[in-house]
Structure formats: C-alpha cells, structure tokens
Amino acid sequence: MSDQVHAAGMKFGLWVGPNIVDASLVPHQVPHSWLARVDGKQVELKIPTWENTCLQVCLGSTDYADHLKHSLAKLVEDYNLDWIKWDNSGIPALPARCNRSDHGHGQNDGSAAALDSEYAIFEYLHRRFPQLALEQCGYGSRLDYGLAGAIRANWCSDACYPASRLRANSLVCATVYPSAYNAAWVVKEDTELFEAKTDAVIDACIRSRMIGLFGVGTLNGQMSQRASLYPQKIIDRLTVNAGLYKRFRHLLFQQVTFPYKPYGTDPHGWQGIQFTSTDGSQAVLLCFRALEHADNLFIGAQQTAPAQDVSGSTHRCWTASALTGRDLMETGILLSLPEPGASEIILVDEV
C-alpha cells in the first residue's frame, strides 16, 4: 500500500494512538508494568464499534517510552512513512492519568513525566527522520510550545464544523504555530457542507479549512465516511478549491495578518484573513460574508510592496487588474458577494 501511494505522487502516513493498547495484547506483548493505573485500577476505553476493550499505557513509564521510540522508528523504516499522526485522544485527561509510582515516575507527577516522554519521543523521531512529518493530536499537548520544534502539523480540534468554528479554531492556533501546520478536514459529519444548496456555500465551507492545513478525512476511520462516497457536487467543488489552494498554500508558512474580526463569531459579520509573503510581493486574502445583510465591502490588502505593480485576481470571475501596492493598501478593492454565506479569494502577485 505504501508503494502504491508513493507511486501516485502522494505521501504515506499512519495514524497511531500510543496511549492505548488492545487489552488482548496484555500481558504477552504488553507487560502489566507499562499500564497506567489510577488508585490501583486499570483505565479502560470501550468503543462499541471496536473489537476489544483498550487499556491505557503510561508514557511516564520509562520502559514503555523507550519501547515506543524504537517501535515507531521501526514503523517509519518498515513502511517508508512520510507522516505520523500521534493521537492522545480516547481516554479523558490523557496523558496525565496515572498515579502509580513503580514504573518511572512518582505518585503525583505522572502528568509531567508523560509529557516529558512525549517531548523526548518527538525529538528522537525528528532528529532521526528529519523529513518525517509529525502531527500532534489530542489533549495534554494541544497548542503546546514545547512541541513546536519537532511537529509539522497540529490537529486543531475534533470540532471541525461549522465553518465559523473552523475559522475561529485556525486563527487561535495561528498564535502558536504557523497556519500551514494547523489542520482541519472536510468530514462527512459536516451537515452545513453536505446539505448546502449552492456552490457558493459549499465553497465557503471548504475555504474555511483553507486558512490552514487543508485536507479530507474521517474523525474515527469508518469506511462509510470515505471521500469516494461523497456526492459528486462536493467532489467537484473540492477539486476546484484544492487546485486553488495549491496556488497560495506556500504563503501560509510566512507572515499572516488578520484584518477583519479575527476571533469574531458573529454570524452576521464579514471576516477576512490575509497571508503575505515576507517580501510583500505576494498575498492572498480569503473573505467570508457569513449572513451579513450588506453584500459589498471595501477591503485593502495589508503589507504588500508599496512601490511595485501588482495584479489582483478573484477566484469567482478571474478578473484581473494591475495597480500599485500602495493603491491596493490605500484605495482597496470593492468586494461584492450577493449571496449570504458566500466567500471570495483574492490572489495578489507582483507583475
């Protein structure tokens, strides 16, 4: 499977949950000494659609942390992985719930020991496989500066819809990590998207994910949620918008400004998010009308190169005009979105 994915020009990754193990593997593959305990009791996770009960393993256990380093490295080598998604989700308060004191930490510092191990494992993988993309997901380390040196992707939240929530998630996460790291997927549970009546609303839902690491996936891996089962109109709009995303996604690693209500949740407000190259020669502005009654808005790009001629093009009609960066900043553009819930993408390039 890895070879087939690479042959198609894509990267291959695995989604792992290092904090839980299948109970059937205990004790012949996972010793009791690795398991987390709270007041002497094992911590269990039972999901109705899963084959077996899962048990929590403790990252604060020095033996387990060492095992995890080598087992994850073996996965990278055996399956030629480009990506690992590390998920701490599953059991509430992970990775902090262990107060045993016989496997590498004290009774009251299980949380700190677990997080220290997580840092060490991420750093070990990062140094051994510099090209491997490490994605952190789950509680205990979300929006954590301590992982910033090793991770290359950050799962913002399982609350990845509606569109207004997505934009708020991405903008908050951008205060810690580059926007290019902050992931949000199109998922089948998003009724706002899948019940949308017009292309404009579909586009706005998709583009709300394009202010970060944009993708298509599932929240729990069910085959019934796979993208090949999406309605054709959703697939068509995803195809169009993915092509557009590729034109500006490099800017998400660089400077970012939030000119219009960056953290606002007002369903009637306009919102605009701008990403600008460090030299000011390129920018993209993503605008969202939401339910605002006014269908026109004057906008001005920020921090473009004032003396240079630039061309601005909007995705909706692909009209283009040449103007100076100073004109763009001071005079701006009159943006018209007749339909509530619509969006627009304005690309600015040096002529």
N, C-alpha and C positions, 0 to 999 in steps of 0.2 A: 504493500500500500504506500509506504514511504517513497519507493522508487517511482510509482505511478504519479504521485502528487508532484514530485520534483520534475518528472518528465513533462508535466503540464505547465511548468514555469512557476509553480507556487512553492510556498514554504510548508513544511510539515511539523506539526507540534502535537503534544499530548497535554491533556488536562488532568492534573493529579491532585489528590487530596491527602497530603502527607500526615494529617492529624487523625485520620480514622483508618481502621483496618477491618476486614471481614472477620467476624468472630470465629468462623470455621478455620481460620489460619492459626488460631491460638490453641495450644502453645507450641505446636510442632514447627511452625515457621516464625511466629511472633511470640517471644517469651513473655511470661507474665510480668517480668521485671520492667518491660517497656511501657506497660499500660498505665494510663492516668487513673488515679483514684481520688475521690472526694470523700473524706471522712470514712475511708476504708472501703468504699463501694466503687465498682466499675461504672464508668459513664457510658451509657448506651445510646445509640441512634437507630431508630426503627422507621424506615420509609416503606409504605405499603407496596410500592412497585419494585422494591429491591428484593433480591433473592434471600438475603440473610441480614441479621442484625449486625450493625457495626459497633466497634468499641473505639474509644478514644485512646490514642497513644500520646505520650508526653514528650514534646520537643525539649523539655528540660532534662530529660534522661540523657546523660552523656553518651551512653552506649547506643541509644536509638539515633541520636543526632549524627554520630559517626557513621552508623549504618546508612542513614538517609543520604549523606554526602556521596557515598560510593554507589549506592543503588541508583540514584538519579543520574550520576555521571555515566553509569553503565547503560541506562536508557538512552542517553544522548548518543553514545557511541554505537550501540547495537541497532538503533533505528534511525540514525542520521538525523536527529532532531534539530530543527531550527528554532523551536519555540517550546517553552514550558509555561503552562498556566498553573500557578500554585494557588490552591483554593483552601482557605481556612474555614470555609463555611460548613454547616452541617449540625454542629452542636453549639448551642448558645455560649457566649463568653469565651470562645476559643481564642488563643491557645492557652488561656490562663487557668483552667480548672484542674488543678492537681495540687493536693496538699500532703502527699506522701513525702517522706524525707529519706528514702533509702535507695534512690537511683540517680543522684547527681545534683539535687537541689534541696533546700530546706523546706520546712513545713509551710512557711509563709512567703516564699519567694519563687513559687512555681511560675508565675506570670513573667517575672523578669528573666528567669532562666530560659523559658521557652522563647522569648523574643530575642535574647542574645544568641540562641542557637539558630534562629531563623536568619538573623543578620549573617552569622558565620557561614551558613549553608549557601545563601545567596551570593556572598562574596567568593566563596570557594568555586561555585559554578561559573560566576562571572569571570574570574581570573583564568580558570582552566579552559573555558569556551567563550572567548571574547565576542564571537559573532552570534552567540545564542541569545535570543530574546527571552527575558524573564518577565513574566507578568504576575503581579501580586493581586490576589483576590480574596476578600473575606475579612472578617473582623480581627482585631488585635493588632493589625498593622496597616489598615487603610489610611491613606494620606499621611504617611509616616516619612519624615525627613530622613530617618535612619536608613531607609532602603533606597534613597534617591541615587546613590552612587552605583547601584547594581541593577535596578529594574529598568525595563524599557517599555513597560505597559502597565497601566493601572486601571483595574475594573472599578468604575465609579460607584455603581450601586445596582442591585437587582431591580430597583425601582426605575426601570429604563423606559418608561412611558408614563404619562402622555408627553407630548413634545415639549411643553413648557417646563416640565420637571426635568427632562433631559438637559435642556439648555442651562437650567439652574445648577444641576449637578456638575456639568462640564466646566462652567465658569468658576465655581467654587474650587474644584480640583485644580484648575489652572493657576491658582495662587500657590500651589505646592509643586506641581510637576508641569513640564511643557504640555501644551494642549495636544500635541501629537501623541502623547502617552496615554491620554485619558479615554478609555474605551466605552463605547455604547453601541449596542447591536440593534438591528431590526429583529424582533421576535414575534412569534405567532400570536402571543397573548395580547398584543397591542391593538385593541379594538378601534382606537382612534384612527390608526392607519388602515387596518384591513376593512373597516366599514366606511371609509371615506368615499364620497360620491364623485369627486372631481380630481383631475390630475394635479391641480394647484395645491389642494390639501394633502394629497399623497406626497407630493414633492416637499412640502414644508415639514412633514413628519420625518421624511428621510433626511432632509438637510439639517434638521435639529441634531442629528448624530454626526454630521459632517464638520462640526466645530471641534471635533476631537478625533480619536482613533475609531474610524467608521467600519462597521462590519455587519455580517448577517449570521445569526446563530440561534441557539436554544438556551434556555435557562437551566434545563435539567437533563438535556441529552435525549429526549424522547424522539424516536424516528418520525412520529406523527407531526412533529414541528419542523421537519426539514424543509429547506427552501424550495426544493423541486416541487413541492405540493402547493406553493403559493399561487394565487390567481395570476393569470398571465399579465393583467394590467399592472400588478405590483412588480412582477419581474421586469416588465418593460421599463417602468419608471426607475427601478433600481439600476438597470443597465445604463440608462441615460445619466443618472446622477453619479454613478460610480466613475464614469468617464470624465465628468466634470470635476469630481473630487481629485482625480489624479493630476489635474492641471494646477491645483493650488496647495496640495497637501504638504509640499515641502515648506510652505510658509508657516505651518503650524509648529515647527521646531523653533521658530525665530520670535521676533518681537510681536506682542499682541496688545491691542488696545480694545477697550470696551466702551464705545461712545454713548450707548443708549441703554439705560436701565440694566446694568449688567446682572444684578441679582433680583430684578423685579419679577414678581409672579402675577402681576395684574393681567387678567385675561383680555383686557381691552387695550393694552398698550402695544406700541411698536417696540421692537428690540433690534439692535444691530450689533454685530460683533465683527471687528476688523483685525486682520492679521497682516503685518507689514514686514517686508524683508529688512534686514539691518541697514542696508544702504539706501532704503527708501525708494528703490526703483520698481518694486512690485508690491502689490497689495490685493487683498480680496476682502470684500465686505458682504457679509451674509445678513440679510434683513428679513424680519418676520413681522407681519402685520397683526397677528392674533385676531381679536374680534373688534379692533378699533373701528369706530364709525368713520373717521377720516381716512380716505383712500389715497391721499397724497402726503408725501413727507420730503422736506428738503434735507439732504444729507451731504456732508463734506468729509472726504477722506482725510485721515489724520496722519501726519508724519510721512508724507510722500516727499520726494525730492523736489523742492520748490522751483528750481531753475530749469528742470528738464521737461520736455514734452512727453506726455503720457497718453495712452489711449485707454478709454474705459469701455468695456463691453458688458452688457447684461445678458444673462443666460436666456431670459424669456424670449427676447426677439432678436438677439445677436446684433443689435445696432451698435455702432462704434463711433466715437468722436474723439478728435485729438484736442487736447488742451494742456496747459501747463499744470505742473503740480501745485503751484500757488493758486491758480484759478480753481482747481479741484478742491483745495482746502478752504479757500475763502468764499467762493461762489457756490460750490456744491452742485449736486445733481437733484433734479426733481424726480422723485421716485413715485410711480403710481401703481398701486395694487388694488384693482377694483373689487377683488373677492376677499371677504373676511377669511382669515386663516391661511392666506397665501404667503409666499416668500419670494425673495429675489436674491441672486448672487451677482455681484459686480466685480469683475476682474480688471485690475489696473496694471498695465505693463508699460515700460519705457519704450518710446517709439524709436 
